[in-house]
Amino acid sequence: MKKVAIGIVAFVVVAISAILVIGQFRGSDGERGFGKRGEGRHTGGMMLRGLNLSDEQKAQFEQIRSAHQEAAAPLHEAMKANREKLNAATANGAFDEAAVTAIANEHGSIAAQMLVAREKMKSQVFGILNDEQKAKFAEMQKDGKGGFGSMKGHRGGGKRRGMTEAPAEQPAN
């Protein structure tokens, strides 16, 4: 009887712990992660935080972000397809160096296009800032406290991976 009671208590503790852990990794809308992509991870709210954007600048930023997201969507799909090709080519320990090299070259090409698109967006966003905001933005980047590429440790952001995703997709890089 004692073993059954201990087993039940252990099961309840594990179940409650699992519920608490899962709850920590769900947004208020039930999506995985701490909110949806684009909500505070590497959005303008994060990369431009502290610059005191006017309502007009915020609207301009949102237009730039939205246009970039739309333009970059095919690149993200191409990158996803490329990963799937790599997974298929190397399934069950298979390795064809020529095939993997071709997939890697395609990956590099897509990554380069994503980098160009992101830098174009950065240039457009920088263009909506006034001189004071530009100076503060440059200082934040230098100090690693804000701006593009400041999301150290976040997917796609900071120096860890060179920010391979658009900052606004996010997200919160």
C-alpha positions in Angstrom: 0.0 0.0 0.0 2.9 2.4 0.8 4.4 1.8 -2.6 1.2 2.6 -4.4 0.8 5.9 -2.4 4.4 6.9 -3.1 3.8 6.1 -6.8 0.7 8.2 -6.9 2.4 11.1 -5.2 5.3 10.9 -7.6 3.0 10.8 -10.6 1.1 13.9 -9.4 4.4 15.8 -8.8 5.6 14.9 -12.3 2.3 15.8 -13.9 2.1 19.2 -12.1 5.8 19.9 -13.0 5.1 19.1 -16.7 2.1 21.4 -16.7 4.1 24.2 -15.2 7.0 23.8 -17.7 4.7 23.6 -20.7 2.9 26.7 -19.4 6.1 28.6 -19.4 6.7 28.0 -23.1 3.3 28.9 -24.4 2.2 32.4 -25.2 -1.1 33.8 -24.1 -2.5 32.7 -27.5 -1.3 29.1 -27.0 1.5 29.4 -29.6 4.8 27.8 -28.8 7.5 30.0 -27.5 7.1 33.3 -25.8 4.6 34.8 -28.2 4.4 34.6 -31.9 7.2 35.5 -34.3 7.4 39.2 -34.5 6.1 40.0 -31.1 8.9 41.6 -29.2 11.7 39.1 -30.1 13.4 41.1 -32.8 10.8 43.5 -33.9 11.1 47.2 -34.1 9.9 47.4 -30.5 13.1 45.6 -29.5 15.6 46.8 -32.0 14.5 50.4 -31.8 13.7 50.5 -28.1 14.9 53.6 -26.4 14.9 55.8 -29.5 11.5 57.4 -28.7 10.0 57.0 -32.2 7.2 59.3 -33.1 3.8 57.7 -34.1 4.7 58.6 -37.7 8.1 56.8 -37.5 6.4 53.8 -35.9 3.9 53.7 -38.8 6.8 54.0 -41.3 8.7 51.3 -39.6 5.7 49.0 -39.7 5.4 49.6 -43.4 9.0 48.8 -44.0 8.9 45.7 -41.8 5.7 44.5 -43.4 7.2 45.0 -46.9 10.4 43.2 -45.9 8.5 40.3 -44.4 6.5 39.9 -47.6 9.6 40.1 -49.8 11.6 37.7 -47.6 8.9 35.1 -47.3 10.0 33.2 -50.5 13.6 33.2 -49.2 12.5 31.6 -45.9 10.5 29.0 -47.8 13.5 28.3 -50.0 15.7 27.9 -46.9 13.1 25.5 -45.4 13.0 23.5 -48.6 16.8 23.4 -48.6 16.9 22.0 -45.1 14.4 19.4 -46.1 16.6 18.4 -49.1 19.6 18.1 -46.8 17.6 16.0 -44.3 16.5 13.7 -47.1 20.0 13.5 -48.6 21.5 12.5 -45.3 18.7 10.3 -43.9 19.8 7.1 -42.2 23.4 8.0 -42.2 23.6 8.4 -46.0 26.3 10.7 -47.4 26.8 11.8 -50.9 29.5 14.5 -50.8 28.5 15.9 -54.2 24.8 16.1 -53.2 25.6 17.7 -49.8 28.0 20.2 -51.4 25.3 21.2 -53.9 22.8 21.7 -51.1 25.3 23.6 -49.1 26.0 25.9 -52.0 22.3 26.5 -52.5 22.0 27.3 -48.8 24.8 29.8 -49.0 23.2 31.5 -52.0 19.9 31.8 -50.1 21.6 33.0 -47.0 23.4 35.7 -49.0 20.0 36.9 -50.5 18.6 37.0 -47.0 21.5 39.1 -45.8 21.1 41.5 -48.6 17.4 41.8 -47.9 18.0 42.4 -44.2 20.6 45.1 -44.8 18.3 46.8 -47.3 15.6 46.9 -44.5 18.2 48.3 -42.0 19.0 51.0 -44.5 15.4 51.9 -44.9 14.7 51.9 -41.2 17.8 54.0 -40.6 16.5 56.5 -43.1 13.4 57.3 -41.0 15.5 58.2 -37.9 16.4 61.8 -37.1 20.0 62.7 -36.4 19.7 62.3 -32.6 18.1 58.9 -33.0 20.8 57.8 -35.5 23.5 58.8 -33.0 21.7 57.0 -30.1 21.1 53.9 -32.3 24.9 53.8 -33.2 25.8 54.1 -29.6 23.3 51.3 -28.6 24.8 49.0 -31.3 28.4 49.8 -30.2 27.5 49.0 -26.6 25.5 45.9 -27.6 22.4 47.3 -25.8 20.1 47.7 -28.7 19.7 48.2 -32.4 20.0 45.6 -35.1 22.1 42.6 -34.1 21.7 43.3 -30.4 19.6 40.2 -29.6 22.5 38.1 -28.4 21.5 34.6 -27.7 18.2 34.8 -29.6 17.5 32.9 -32.7 18.7 34.9 -35.6 20.1 37.7 -33.6 23.3 39.1 -32.2 26.8 37.9 -32.8 26.0 34.3 -32.1 24.6 33.5 -35.6 25.1 36.8 -37.4 21.3 37.5 -37.4 20.3 35.2 -40.3 16.6 36.2 -40.1 15.0 39.4 -40.7 14.8 41.5 -37.6 11.2 42.2 -38.0 9.8 38.8 -38.4 9.9 38.0 -36.2 12.0 39.1 -34.3 13.5 40.0 -32.0 16.5 40.2 -34.1 
